[in-house]
Amino acid sequence: MEPTTLITTALTLAYPYLAKTGEKVAEKIGEDIWNILKKPFNKKEKEELFSENPNNEQLEKIKYGLIVEVEKNQAFKNELIETIKEADKSLNQQNIYNRGKVKKQVNIQSNSGDIKF
């Protein structure tokens, strides 16, 4: 996964935590990713960049710092990838229970175009 895509995905997944949506699953996932994203930064940088509601300038500095870290630190990159995979799995889990005969079934999440029944 390219560093820019990796960092953008991680920040996108962490956003619900920052925005305090109230949804416990999203908050926990966002908090886990946010904590990983803060690891490469020193104490002063964390105080400067990681506020409760970071502005665009702070986010750009965070992105740049994370891209540099991902490019030079394979262990950090792997940890971030694994956390993102787990988060994606948790957020996209879908349970379908069929208790009767189903003649036609469509998973609405992954279809595009015209669908006719």
Biopython code that builds the backbone (N, CA, C, O; Angstrom):
import numpy as np
from Bio.PDB.StructureBuilder import StructureBuilder

atoms = [
    (1, "MET", "N", (0.853, -1.178, 0.000)),
    (1, "MET", "CA", (0.000, 0.000, 0.000)),
    (1, "MET", "C", (0.897, 1.239, 0.000)),
    (1, "MET", "O", (1.842, 1.324, 0.784)),
    (2, "GLU", "N", (0.604, 2.180, -0.864)),
    (2, "GLU", "CA", (1.409, 3.397, -0.972)),
    (2, "GLU", "C", (1.267, 4.235, 0.304)),
    (2, "GLU", "O", (0.176, 4.303, 0.869)),
    (3, "PRO", "N", (2.346, 4.871, 0.765)),
    (3, "PRO", "CA", (2.302, 5.632, 2.017)),
    (3, "PRO", "C", (1.192, 6.683, 2.081)),
    (3, "PRO", "O", (0.518, 6.798, 3.104)),
    (4, "THR", "N", (0.995, 7.438, 1.028)),
    (4, "THR", "CA", (-0.042, 8.475, 1.040)),
    (4, "THR", "C", (-1.423, 7.856, 1.213)),
    (4, "THR", "O", (-2.235, 8.356, 1.992)),
    (5, "THR", "N", (-1.692, 6.778, 0.497)),
    (5, "THR", "CA", (-2.979, 6.091, 0.615)),
    (5, "THR", "C", (-3.142, 5.507, 2.008)),
    (5, "THR", "O", (-4.217, 5.589, 2.601)),
    (6, "LEU", "N", (-2.086, 4.925, 2.520)),
    (6, "LEU", "CA", (-2.111, 4.330, 3.852)),
    (6, "LEU", "C", (-2.453, 5.374, 4.915)),
    (6, "LEU", "O", (-3.316, 5.143, 5.761)),
    (7, "ILE", "N", (-1.783, 6.506, 4.870)),
    (7, "ILE", "CA", (-1.994, 7.556, 5.861)),
    (7, "ILE", "C", (-3.386, 8.165, 5.718)),
    (7, "ILE", "O", (-4.067, 8.398, 6.717)),
    (8, "THR", "N", (-3.810, 8.422, 4.488)),
    (8, "THR", "CA", (-5.143, 8.988, 4.258)),
    (8, "THR", "C", (-6.223, 8.049, 4.771)),
    (8, "THR", "O", (-7.185, 8.494, 5.397)),
    (9, "THR", "N", (-6.074, 6.752, 4.512)),
    (9, "THR", "CA", (-7.036, 5.765, 5.003)),
    (9, "THR", "C", (-7.059, 5.731, 6.522)),
    (9, "THR", "O", (-8.129, 5.684, 7.129)),
    (10, "ALA", "N", (-5.898, 5.754, 7.129)),
    (10, "ALA", "CA", (-5.816, 5.720, 8.598)),
    (10, "ALA", "C", (-6.485, 6.952, 9.207)),
    (10, "ALA", "O", (-7.243, 6.830, 10.169)),
    (11, "LEU", "N", (-6.213, 8.126, 8.660)),
    (11, "LEU", "CA", (-6.825, 9.340, 9.194)),
    (11, "LEU", "C", (-8.338, 9.353, 8.975)),
    (11, "LEU", "O", (-9.084, 9.850, 9.819)),
    (12, "THR", "N", (-8.784, 8.815, 7.858)),
    (12, "THR", "CA", (-10.217, 8.728, 7.591)),
    (12, "THR", "C", (-10.902, 7.826, 8.611)),
    (12, "THR", "O", (-11.979, 8.146, 9.114)),
    (13, "LEU", "N", (-10.265, 6.694, 8.912)),
    (13, "LEU", "CA", (-10.832, 5.786, 9.905)),
    (13, "LEU", "C", (-10.770, 6.367, 11.316)),
    (13, "LEU", "O", (-11.616, 6.045, 12.150)),
    (14, "ALA", "N", (-9.790, 7.209, 11.591)),
    (14, "ALA", "CA", (-9.661, 7.806, 12.916)),
    (14, "ALA", "C", (-10.616, 8.991, 13.102)),
    (14, "ALA", "O", (-10.888, 9.386, 14.236)),
    (15, "TYR", "N", (-11.117, 9.550, 12.030)),
    (15, "TYR", "CA", (-11.936, 10.748, 12.127)),
    (15, "TYR", "C", (-13.158, 10.606, 13.039)),
    (15, "TYR", "O", (-13.442, 11.530, 13.802)),
    (16, "PRO", "N", (-13.898, 9.480, 12.994)),
    (16, "PRO", "CA", (-15.049, 9.377, 13.910)),
    (16, "PRO", "C", (-14.657, 9.560, 15.377)),
    (16, "PRO", "O", (-15.431, 10.108, 16.162)),
    (17, "TYR", "N", (-13.488, 9.114, 15.741)),
    (17, "TYR", "CA", (-13.010, 9.308, 17.109)),
    (17, "TYR", "C", (-12.814, 10.793, 17.393)),
    (17, "TYR", "O", (-13.182, 11.287, 18.459)),
    (18, "LEU", "N", (-12.240, 11.485, 16.443)),
    (18, "LEU", "CA", (-11.968, 12.907, 16.626)),
    (18, "LEU", "C", (-13.244, 13.730, 16.646)),
    (18, "LEU", "O", (-13.361, 14.683, 17.415)),
    (19, "ALA", "N", (-14.181, 13.372, 15.819)),
    (19, "ALA", "CA", (-15.436, 14.106, 15.731)),
    (19, "ALA", "C", (-16.391, 13.732, 16.861)),
    (19, "ALA", "O", (-17.438, 14.358, 17.025)),
    (20, "LYS", "N", (-16.039, 12.731, 17.623)),
    (20, "LYS", "CA", (-16.848, 12.278, 18.773)),
    (20, "LYS", "C", (-18.279, 11.991, 18.364)),
    (20, "LYS", "O", (-19.221, 12.605, 18.865)),
    (21, "THR", "N", (-18.428, 11.052, 17.450)),
    (21, "THR", "CA", (-19.744, 10.717, 16.918)),
    (21, "THR", "C", (-20.641, 10.030, 17.921)),
    (21, "THR", "O", (-21.863, 10.037, 17.773)),
    (22, "GLY", "N", (-20.050, 9.440, 18.937)),
    (22, "GLY", "CA", (-20.854, 8.757, 19.932)),
    (22, "GLY", "C", (-21.038, 7.282, 19.649)),
    (22, "GLY", "O", (-21.522, 6.545, 20.508)),
    (23, "GLU", "N", (-20.667, 6.845, 18.478)),
    (23, "GLU", "CA", (-20.807, 5.437, 18.144)),
    (23, "GLU", "C", (-19.602, 4.687, 18.718)),
    (23, "GLU", "O", (-18.468, 4.909, 18.293)),
    (24, "LYS", "N", (-19.850, 3.802, 19.681)),
    (24, "LYS", "CA", (-18.778, 3.172, 20.439)),
    (24, "LYS", "C", (-17.802, 2.392, 19.566)),
    (24, "LYS", "O", (-16.593, 2.477, 19.782)),
    (25, "VAL", "N", (-18.284, 1.645, 18.599)),
    (25, "VAL", "CA", (-17.380, 0.854, 17.758)),
    (25, "VAL", "C", (-16.456, 1.764, 16.970)),
    (25, "VAL", "O", (-15.244, 1.552, 16.932)),
    (26, "ALA", "N", (-17.033, 2.773, 16.345)),
    (26, "ALA", "CA", (-16.230, 3.710, 15.559)),
    (26, "ALA", "C", (-15.260, 4.468, 16.449)),
    (26, "ALA", "O", (-14.121, 4.722, 16.055)),
    (27, "GLU", "N", (-15.704, 4.830, 17.647)),
    (27, "GLU", "CA", (-14.818, 5.537, 18.568)),
    (27, "GLU", "C", (-13.629, 4.676, 18.961)),
    (27, "GLU", "O", (-12.494, 5.151, 18.979)),
    (28, "LYS", "N", (-13.883, 3.419, 19.273)),
    (28, "LYS", "CA", (-12.799, 2.517, 19.695)),
    (28, "LYS", "C", (-11.806, 2.310, 18.548)),
    (28, "LYS", "O", (-10.593, 2.372, 18.750)),
    (29, "ILE", "N", (-12.320, 2.069, 17.364)),
    (29, "ILE", "CA", (-11.450, 1.874, 16.200)),
    (29, "ILE", "C", (-10.663, 3.150, 15.917)),
    (29, "ILE", "O", (-9.456, 3.102, 15.681)),
    (30, "GLY", "N", (-11.342, 4.278, 15.942)),
    (30, "GLY", "CA", (-10.673, 5.556, 15.709)),
    (30, "GLY", "C", (-9.619, 5.840, 16.755)),
    (30, "GLY", "O", (-8.538, 6.334, 16.436)),
    (31, "GLU", "N", (-9.928, 5.529, 18.008)),
    (31, "GLU", "CA", (-8.971, 5.757, 19.096)),
    (31, "GLU", "C", (-7.730, 4.880, 18.925)),
    (31, "GLU", "O", (-6.607, 5.346, 19.115)),
    (32, "ASP", "N", (-7.936, 3.612, 18.566)),
    (32, "ASP", "CA", (-6.797, 2.708, 18.349)),
    (32, "ASP", "C", (-5.885, 3.218, 17.239)),
    (32, "ASP", "O", (-4.663, 3.239, 17.386)),
    (33, "ILE", "N", (-6.485, 3.624, 16.140)),
    (33, "ILE", "CA", (-5.693, 4.124, 15.007)),
    (33, "ILE", "C", (-5.032, 5.448, 15.374)),
    (33, "ILE", "O", (-3.869, 5.674, 15.041)),
    (34, "TRP", "N", (-5.764, 6.321, 16.056)),
    (34, "TRP", "CA", (-5.217, 7.624, 16.450)),
    (34, "TRP", "C", (-3.994, 7.444, 17.336)),
    (34, "TRP", "O", (-3.005, 8.161, 17.187)),
    (35, "ASN", "N", (-4.058, 6.491, 18.258)),
    (35, "ASN", "CA", (-2.924, 6.228, 19.143)),
    (35, "ASN", "C", (-1.707, 5.715, 18.371)),
    (35, "ASN", "O", (-0.571, 6.061, 18.694)),
    (36, "ILE", "N", (-1.947, 4.899, 17.360)),
    (36, "ILE", "CA", (-0.837, 4.423, 16.518)),
    (36, "ILE", "C", (-0.249, 5.586, 15.722)),
    (36, "ILE", "O", (0.969, 5.696, 15.583)),
    (37, "LEU", "N", (-1.112, 6.448, 15.203)),
    (37, "LEU", "CA", (-0.638, 7.573, 14.394)),
    (37, "LEU", "C", (0.217, 8.542, 15.206)),
    (37, "LEU", "O", (1.074, 9.220, 14.640)),
    (38, "LYS", "N", (0.005, 8.620, 16.505)),
    (38, "LYS", "CA", (0.771, 9.532, 17.353)),
    (38, "LYS", "C", (2.149, 8.985, 17.715)),
    (38, "LYS", "O", (3.014, 9.756, 18.130)),
    (39, "LYS", "N", (2.381, 7.684, 17.572)),
    (39, "LYS", "CA", (3.630, 7.051, 18.008)),
    (39, "LYS", "C", (4.907, 7.699, 17.464)),
    (39, "LYS", "O", (5.839, 7.920, 18.237)),
    (40, "PRO", "N", (4.989, 8.010, 16.176)),
    (40, "PRO", "CA", (6.255, 8.532, 15.645)),
    (40, "PRO", "C", (6.624, 9.936, 16.112)),
    (40, "PRO", "O", (7.762, 10.365, 15.919)),
    (41, "PHE", "N", (5.704, 10.647, 16.712)),
    (41, "PHE", "CA", (5.940, 12.038, 17.067)),
    (41, "PHE", "C", (6.439, 12.166, 18.510)),
    (41, "PHE", "O", (6.067, 11.383, 19.384)),
    (42, "ASN", "N", (7.294, 13.176, 18.738)),
    (42, "ASN", "CA", (7.776, 13.412, 20.103)),
    (42, "ASN", "C", (6.717, 14.187, 20.892)),
    (42, "ASN", "O", (5.697, 14.595, 20.337)),
    (43, "LYS", "N", (6.963, 14.385, 22.175)),
    (43, "LYS", "CA", (5.982, 15.001, 23.063)),
    (43, "LYS", "C", (5.575, 16.401, 22.605)),
    (43, "LYS", "O", (4.392, 16.743, 22.611)),
    (44, "LYS", "N", (6.553, 17.202, 22.211)),
    (44, "LYS", "CA", (6.262, 18.572, 21.771)),
    (44, "LYS", "C", (5.396, 18.562, 20.512)),
    (44, "LYS", "O", (4.438, 19.328, 20.408)),
    (45, "GLU", "N", (5.732, 17.697, 19.561)),
    (45, "GLU", "CA", (4.954, 17.605, 18.327)),
    (45, "GLU", "C", (3.523, 17.132, 18.611)),
    (45, "GLU", "O", (2.567, 17.625, 18.013)),
    (46, "LYS", "N", (3.393, 16.176, 19.525)),
    (46, "LYS", "CA", (2.056, 15.692, 19.882)),
    (46, "LYS", "C", (1.208, 16.820, 20.453)),
    (46, "LYS", "O", (0.038, 16.956, 20.095)),
    (47, "GLU", "N", (1.781, 17.627, 21.334)),
    (47, "GLU", "CA", (1.038, 18.745, 21.931)),
    (47, "GLU", "C", (0.643, 19.775, 20.871)),
    (47, "GLU", "O", (-0.441, 20.356, 20.926)),
    (48, "GLU", "N", (1.539, 19.990, 19.906)),
    (48, "GLU", "CA", (1.301, 20.988, 18.867)),
    (48, "GLU", "C", (0.298, 20.502, 17.817)),
    (48, "GLU", "O", (-0.569, 21.265, 17.390)),
    (49, "LEU", "N", (0.412, 19.246, 17.404)),
    (49, "LEU", "CA", (-0.358, 18.754, 16.268)),
    (49, "LEU", "C", (-1.640, 18.009, 16.624)),
    (49, "LEU", "O", (-2.628, 18.106, 15.897)),
    (50, "PHE", "N", (-1.640, 17.277, 17.717)),
    (50, "PHE", "CA", (-2.743, 16.373, 18.006)),
    (50, "PHE", "C", (-3.737, 16.974, 18.999)),
    (50, "PHE", "O", (-3.846, 16.512, 20.135)),
    (51, "SER", "N", (-4.446, 17.987, 18.572)),
    (51, "SER", "CA", (-5.498, 18.568, 19.405)),
    (51, "SER", "C", (-6.780, 17.761, 19.190)),
    (51, "SER", "O", (-6.825, 16.863, 18.350)),
    (52, "GLU", "N", (-7.809, 18.088, 19.949)),
    (52, "GLU", "CA", (-9.062, 17.344, 19.846)),
    (52, "GLU", "C", (-9.704, 17.503, 18.469)),
    (52, "GLU", "O", (-10.265, 16.546, 17.935)),
    (53, "ASN", "N", (-9.628, 18.674, 17.906)),
    (53, "ASN", "CA", (-10.161, 18.936, 16.566)),
    (53, "ASN", "C", (-9.077, 19.605, 15.725)),
    (53, "ASN", "O", (-9.078, 20.827, 15.579)),
    (54, "PRO", "N", (-8.147, 18.815, 15.167)),
    (54, "PRO", "CA", (-7.047, 19.414, 14.415)),
    (54, "PRO", "C", (-7.534, 20.154, 13.165)),
    (54, "PRO", "O", (-8.466, 19.715, 12.491)),
    (55, "ASN", "N", (-6.887, 21.281, 12.870)),
    (55, "ASN", "CA", (-7.242, 22.032, 11.671)),
    (55, "ASN", "C", (-6.498, 21.435, 10.466)),
    (55, "ASN", "O", (-5.705, 20.506, 10.615)),
    (56, "ASN", "N", (-6.761, 21.976, 9.286)),
    (56, "ASN", "CA", (-6.172, 21.430, 8.054)),
    (56, "ASN", "C", (-4.646, 21.501, 8.048)),
    (56, "ASN", "O", (-3.975, 20.586, 7.572)),
    (57, "GLU", "N", (-4.109, 22.593, 8.578)),
    (57, "GLU", "CA", (-2.649, 22.744, 8.623)),
    (57, "GLU", "C", (-2.021, 21.663, 9.512)),
    (57, "GLU", "O", (-1.001, 21.073, 9.155)),
    (58, "GLN", "N", (-2.635, 21.411, 10.663)),
    (58, "GLN", "CA", (-2.137, 20.363, 11.558)),
    (58, "GLN", "C", (-2.219, 18.996, 10.883)),
    (58, "GLN", "O", (-1.279, 18.204, 10.953)),
    (59, "LEU", "N", (-3.352, 18.725, 10.226)),
    (59, "LEU", "CA", (-3.515, 17.433, 9.549)),
    (59, "LEU", "C", (-2.480, 17.236, 8.445)),
    (59, "LEU", "O", (-1.975, 16.128, 8.261)),
    (60, "GLU", "N", (-2.159, 18.300, 7.712)),
    (60, "GLU", "CA", (-1.145, 18.200, 6.663)),
    (60, "GLU", "C", (0.225, 17.894, 7.261)),
    (60, "GLU", "O", (0.972, 17.089, 6.705)),
    (61, "LYS", "N", (0.566, 18.524, 8.388)),
    (61, "LYS", "CA", (1.838, 18.243, 9.057)),
    (61, "LYS", "C", (1.869, 16.807, 9.578)),
    (61, "LYS", "O", (2.894, 16.129, 9.501)),
    (62, "ILE", "N", (0.736, 16.355, 10.107)),
    (62, "ILE", "CA", (0.637, 14.970, 10.582)),
    (62, "ILE", "C", (0.832, 14.010, 9.410)),
    (62, "ILE", "O", (1.597, 13.051, 9.515)),
    (63, "LYS", "N", (0.140, 14.264, 8.288)),
    (63, "LYS", "CA", (0.269, 13.417, 7.100)),
    (63, "LYS", "C", (1.718, 13.341, 6.639)),
    (63, "LYS", "O", (2.237, 12.256, 6.378)),
    (64, "TYR", "N", (2.367, 14.494, 6.540)),
    (64, "TYR", "CA", (3.750, 14.526, 6.077)),
    (64, "TYR", "C", (4.654, 13.716, 7.008)),
    (64, "TYR", "O", (5.456, 12.903, 6.549)),
    (65, "GLY", "N", (4.521, 13.942, 8.312)),
    (65, "GLY", "CA", (5.330, 13.207, 9.280)),
    (65, "GLY", "C", (5.094, 11.712, 9.213)),
    (65, "GLY", "O", (6.028, 10.920, 9.336)),
    (66, "LEU", "N", (3.831, 11.324, 9.015)),
    (66, "LEU", "CA", (3.510, 9.898, 8.929)),
    (66, "LEU", "C", (4.023, 9.269, 7.637)),
    (66, "LEU", "O", (4.473, 8.123, 7.636)),
    (67, "ILE", "N", (3.955, 10.009, 6.555)),
    (67, "ILE", "CA", (4.486, 9.493, 5.281)),
    (67, "ILE", "C", (5.980, 9.229, 5.408)),
    (67, "ILE", "O", (6.470, 8.187, 4.972)),
    (68, "VAL", "N", (6.701, 10.168, 6.003)),
    (68, "VAL", "CA", (8.137, 9.989, 6.216)),
    (68, "VAL", "C", (8.385, 8.755, 7.084)),
    (68, "VAL", "O", (9.269, 7.954, 6.780)),
    (69, "GLU", "N", (7.617, 8.599, 8.156)),
    (69, "GLU", "CA", (7.791, 7.467, 9.072)),
    (69, "GLU", "C", (7.470, 6.135, 8.398)),
    (69, "GLU", "O", (8.194, 5.157, 8.584)),
    (70, "VAL", "N", (6.399, 6.089, 7.622)),
    (70, "VAL", "CA", (6.009, 4.860, 6.930)),
    (70, "VAL", "C", (7.070, 4.448, 5.915)),
    (70, "VAL", "O", (7.340, 3.260, 5.737)),
    (71, "GLU", "N", (7.670, 5.434, 5.251)),
    (71, "GLU", "CA", (8.695, 5.127, 4.251)),
    (71, "GLU", "C", (9.979, 4.595, 4.876)),
    (71, "GLU", "O", (10.684, 3.808, 4.244)),
    (72, "LYS", "N", (10.302, 5.007, 6.111)),
    (72, "LYS", "CA", (11.566, 4.577, 6.705)),
    (72, "LYS", "C", (11.414, 3.474, 7.755)),
    (72, "LYS", "O", (12.401, 2.825, 8.102)),
    (73, "ASN", "N", (10.206, 3.247, 8.267)),
    (73, "ASN", "CA", (10.009, 2.302, 9.361)),
    (73, "ASN", "C", (8.991, 1.230, 8.952)),
    (73, "ASN", "O", (7.782, 1.443, 9.043)),
    (74, "GLN", "N", (9.491, 0.088, 8.505)),
    (74, "GLN", "CA", (8.633, -0.991, 8.020)),
    (74, "GLN", "C", (7.752, -1.560, 9.131)),
    (74, "GLN", "O", (6.605, -1.922, 8.871)),
    (75, "ALA", "N", (8.257, -1.647, 10.356)),
    (75, "ALA", "CA", (7.474, -2.183, 11.475)),
    (75, "ALA", "C", (6.251, -1.304, 11.753)),
    (75, "ALA", "O", (5.154, -1.816, 11.976)),
    (76, "PHE", "N", (6.442, 0.009, 11.738)),
    (76, "PHE", "CA", (5.327, 0.939, 11.934)),
    (76, "PHE", "C", (4.313, 0.793, 10.805)),
    (76, "PHE", "O", (3.106, 0.775, 11.046)),
    (77, "LYS", "N", (4.803, 0.691, 9.579)),
    (77, "LYS", "CA", (3.924, 0.531, 8.418)),
    (77, "LYS", "C", (3.089, -0.732, 8.551)),
    (77, "LYS", "O", (1.880, -0.707, 8.320)),
    (78, "ASN", "N", (3.729, -1.842, 8.923)),
    (78, "ASN", "CA", (3.011, -3.109, 9.074)),
    (78, "ASN", "C", (1.961, -3.039, 10.181)),
    (78, "ASN", "O", (0.855, -3.557, 10.026)),
    (79, "GLU", "N", (2.308, -2.399, 11.294)),
    (79, "GLU", "CA", (1.358, -2.249, 12.402)),
    (79, "GLU", "C", (0.142, -1.444, 11.946)),
    (79, "GLU", "O", (-0.994, -1.790, 12.270)),
    (80, "LEU", "N", (0.380, -0.389, 11.207)),
    (80, "LEU", "CA", (-0.703, 0.451, 10.709)),
    (80, "LEU", "C", (-1.580, -0.306, 9.717)),
    (80, "LEU", "O", (-2.805, -0.195, 9.763)),
    (81, "ILE", "N", (-0.968, -1.069, 8.828)),
    (81, "ILE", "CA", (-1.722, -1.859, 7.852)),
    (81, "ILE", "C", (-2.611, -2.865, 8.562)),
    (81, "ILE", "O", (-3.788, -2.992, 8.226)),
    (82, "GLU", "N", (-2.068, -3.580, 9.538)),
    (82, "GLU", "CA", (-2.849, -4.578, 10.271)),
    (82, "GLU", "C", (-4.004, -3.936, 11.031)),
    (82, "GLU", "O", (-5.110, -4.476, 11.055)),
    (83, "THR", "N", (-3.753, -2.801, 11.642)),
    (83, "THR", "CA", (-4.809, -2.111, 12.381)),
    (83, "THR", "C", (-5.914, -1.647, 11.438)),
    (83, "THR", "O", (-7.095, -1.734, 11.775)),
    (84, "ILE", "N", (-5.541, -1.161, 10.271)),
    (84, "ILE", "CA", (-6.531, -0.725, 9.283)),
    (84, "ILE", "C", (-7.350, -1.910, 8.785)),
    (84, "ILE", "O", (-8.567, -1.802, 8.630)),
    (85, "LYS", "N", (-6.698, -3.031, 8.534)),
    (85, "LYS", "CA", (-7.429, -4.232, 8.084)),
    (85, "LYS", "C", (-8.437, -4.677, 9.132)),
    (85, "LYS", "O", (-9.579, -4.999, 8.803)),
    (86, "GLU", "N", (-8.021, -4.697, 10.390)),
    (86, "GLU", "CA", (-8.923, -5.091, 11.480)),
    (86, "GLU", "C", (-10.078, -4.100, 11.610)),
    (86, "GLU", "O", (-11.223, -4.504, 11.813)),
    (87, "ALA", "N", (-9.784, -2.823, 11.494)),
    (87, "ALA", "CA", (-10.827, -1.795, 11.589)),
    (87, "ALA", "C", (-11.827, -1.937, 10.451)),
    (87, "ALA", "O", (-13.037, -1.847, 10.658)),
    (88, "ASP", "N", (-11.311, -2.159, 9.254)),
    (88, "ASP", "CA", (-12.176, -2.309, 8.093)),
    (88, "ASP", "C", (-13.086, -3.523, 8.262)),
    (88, "ASP", "O", (-14.273, -3.474, 7.937)),
    (89, "LYS", "N", (-12.517, -4.609, 8.772)),
    (89, "LYS", "CA", (-13.300, -5.816, 9.009)),
    (89, "LYS", "C", (-14.395, -5.548, 10.044)),
    (89, "LYS", "O", (-15.532, -5.989, 9.874)),
    (90, "SER", "N", (-14.061, -4.837, 11.096)),
    (90, "SER", "CA", (-15.035, -4.535, 12.155)),
    (90, "SER", "C", (-16.154, -3.624, 11.663)),
    (90, "SER", "O", (-17.321, -3.832, 11.993)),
    (91, "LEU", "N", (-15.799, -2.626, 10.884)),
    (91, "LEU", "CA", (-16.798, -1.666, 10.413)),
    (91, "LEU", "C", (-17.683, -2.228, 9.311)),
    (91, "LEU", "O", (-18.824, -1.793, 9.161)),
    (92, "ASN", "N", (-17.185, -3.180, 8.539)),
    (92, "ASN", "CA", (-17.939, -3.709, 7.409)),
    (92, "ASN", "C", (-18.515, -5.093, 7.663)),
    (92, "ASN", "O", (-18.939, -5.770, 6.727)),
    (93, "GLN", "N", (-18.533, -5.514, 8.909)),
    (93, "GLN", "CA", (-19.094, -6.823, 9.220)),
    (93, "GLN", "C", (-20.586, -6.803, 8.948)),
    (93, "GLN", "O", (-21.296, -5.876, 9.338)),
    (94, "GLN", "N", (-21.044, -7.839, 8.273)),
    (94, "GLN", "CA", (-22.455, -7.913, 7.940)),
    (94, "GLN", "C", (-22.947, -9.310, 8.272)),
    (94, "GLN", "O", (-22.395, -10.302, 7.796)),
    (95, "ASN", "N", (-23.979, -9.382, 9.086)),
    (95, "ASN", "CA", (-24.582, -10.661, 9.444)),
    (95, "ASN", "C", (-25.931, -10.772, 8.751)),
    (95, "ASN", "O", (-26.785, -9.895, 8.882)),
    (96, "ILE", "N", (-26.111, -11.851, 8.020)),
    (96, "ILE", "CA", (-27.368, -12.078, 7.312)),
    (96, "ILE", "C", (-27.950, -13.385, 7.831)),
    (96, "ILE", "O", (-27.294, -14.426, 7.808)),
    (97, "TYR", "N", (-29.177, -13.313, 8.294)),
    (97, "TYR", "CA", (-29.857, -14.507, 8.796)),
    (97, "TYR", "C", (-31.080, -14.749, 7.922)),
    (97, "TYR", "O", (-31.967, -13.899, 7.835)),
    (98, "ASN", "N", (-31.124, -15.884, 7.291)),
    (98, "ASN", "CA", (-32.267, -16.255, 6.464)),
    (98, "ASN", "C", (-33.028, -17.368, 7.165)),
    (98, "ASN", "O", (-32.487, -18.445, 7.414)),
    (99, "ARG", "N", (-34.258, -17.101, 7.473)),
    (99, "ARG", "CA", (-35.065, -18.081, 8.191)),
    (99, "ARG", "C", (-36.122, -18.721, 7.283)),
    (99, "ARG", "O", (-36.959, -19.493, 7.749)),
    (100, "GLY", "N", (-36.079, -18.408, 6.038)),
    (100, "GLY", "CA", (-37.063, -18.971, 5.116)),
    (100, "GLY", "C", (-36.470, -19.085, 3.739)),
    (100, "GLY", "O", (-35.264, -18.921, 3.559)),
    (101, "LYS", "N", (-37.307, -19.364, 2.768)),
    (101, "LYS", "CA", (-36.839, -19.482, 1.398)),
    (101, "LYS", "C", (-36.570, -18.096, 0.823)),
    (101, "LYS", "O", (-37.395, -17.189, 0.926)),
    (102, "VAL", "N", (-35.430, -17.962, 0.234)),
    (102, "VAL", "CA", (-35.054, -16.705, -0.393)),
    (102, "VAL", "C", (-34.855, -16.983, -1.872)),
    (102, "VAL", "O", (-33.974, -17.749, -2.261)),
    (103, "LYS", "N", (-35.688, -16.349, -2.693)),
    (103, "LYS", "CA", (-35.581, -16.583, -4.124)),
    (103, "LYS", "C", (-34.545, -15.666, -4.755)),
    (103, "LYS", "O", (-33.786, -16.078, -5.632)),
    (104, "LYS", "N", (-34.522, -14.437, -4.306)),
    (104, "LYS", "CA", (-33.537, -13.482, -4.815)),
    (104, "LYS", "C", (-32.977, -12.714, -3.625)),
    (104, "LYS", "O", (-33.713, -12.259, -2.750)),
    (105, "GLN", "N", (-31.670, -12.583, -3.618)),
    (105, "GLN", "CA", (-31.035, -11.837, -2.540)),
    (105, "GLN", "C", (-29.936, -10.988, -3.144)),
    (105, "GLN", "O", (-29.143, -11.470, -3.953)),
    (106, "VAL", "N", (-29.888, -9.727, -2.753)),
    (106, "VAL", "CA", (-28.901, -8.809, -3.296)),
    (106, "VAL", "C", (-28.196, -8.135, -2.129)),
    (106, "VAL", "O", (-28.838, -7.644, -1.201)),
    (107, "ASN", "N", (-26.887, -8.115, -2.186)),
    (107, "ASN", "CA", (-26.111, -7.369, -1.203)),
    (107, "ASN", "C", (-25.987, -5.951, -1.732)),
    (107, "ASN", "O", (-25.186, -5.683, -2.628)),
    (108, "ILE", "N", (-26.772, -5.055, -1.183)),
    (108, "ILE", "CA", (-26.868, -3.685, -1.670)),
    (108, "ILE", "C", (-25.533, -2.942, -1.550)),
    (108, "ILE", "O", (-25.267, -2.032, -2.336)),
    (109, "GLN", "N", (-24.700, -3.309, -0.590)),
    (109, "GLN", "CA", (-23.448, -2.594, -0.370)),
    (109, "GLN", "C", (-22.480, -2.678, -1.533)),
    (109, "GLN", "O", (-21.652, -1.783, -1.701)),
    (110, "SER", "N", (-22.557, -3.713, -2.331)),
    (110, "SER", "CA", (-21.510, -3.879, -3.342)),
    (110, "SER", "C", (-22.035, -3.915, -4.771)),
    (110, "SER", "O", (-21.313, -4.370, -5.659)),
    (111, "ASN", "N", (-23.244, -3.463, -5.034)),
    (111, "ASN", "CA", (-23.783, -3.462, -6.376)),
    (111, "ASN", "C", (-23.793, -2.060, -6.956)),
    (111, "ASN", "O", (-23.904, -1.069, -6.234)),
    (112, "SER", "N", (-23.676, -2.001, -8.263)),
    (112, "SER", "CA", (-23.764, -0.711, -8.922)),
    (112, "SER", "C", (-24.544, -0.883, -10.223)),
    (112, "SER", "O", (-24.678, -1.995, -10.735)),
    (113, "GLY", "N", (-25.047, 0.204, -10.741)),
    (113, "GLY", "CA", (-25.814, 0.123, -11.971)),
    (113, "GLY", "C", (-27.275, -0.195, -11.708)),
    (113, "GLY", "O", (-27.742, -0.112, -10.572)),
    (114, "ASP", "N", (-27.995, -0.559, -12.765)),
    (114, "ASP", "CA", (-29.418, -0.862, -12.652)),
    (114, "ASP", "C", (-29.613, -2.260, -12.076)),
    (114, "ASP", "O", (-28.948, -3.212, -12.484)),
    (115, "ILE", "N", (-30.519, -2.365, -11.138)),
    (115, "ILE", "CA", (-30.866, -3.667, -10.551)),
    (115, "ILE", "C", (-32.352, -3.849, -10.738)),
    (115, "ILE", "O", (-33.142, -3.006, -10.314)),
    (116, "LYS", "N", (-32.742, -4.949, -11.373)),
    (116, "LYS", "CA", (-34.152, -5.212, -11.621)),
    (116, "LYS", "C", (-34.529, -6.527, -10.963)),
    (116, "LYS", "O", (-33.764, -7.492, -10.979)),
    (117, "PHE", "N", (-35.714, -6.546, -10.387)),
    (117, "PHE", "CA", (-36.230, -7.745, -9.747)),
    (117, "PHE", "C", (-37.390, -8.300, -10.509)),
    (117, "PHE", "O", (-37.958, -9.318, -10.115)),
]
sb = StructureBuilder()
sb.init_structure("model")
sb.init_model(0)
sb.init_chain("A")
sb.init_seg("    ")
for serial, (resi, resn, name, xyz) in enumerate(atoms, 1):
    if name == "N":
        sb.init_residue(resn, " ", resi, " ")
    sb.init_atom(name, np.array(xyz, "f"), 0.0, 1.0, " ", f" {name:<3s}", serial, name[0])
structure = sb.get_structure()
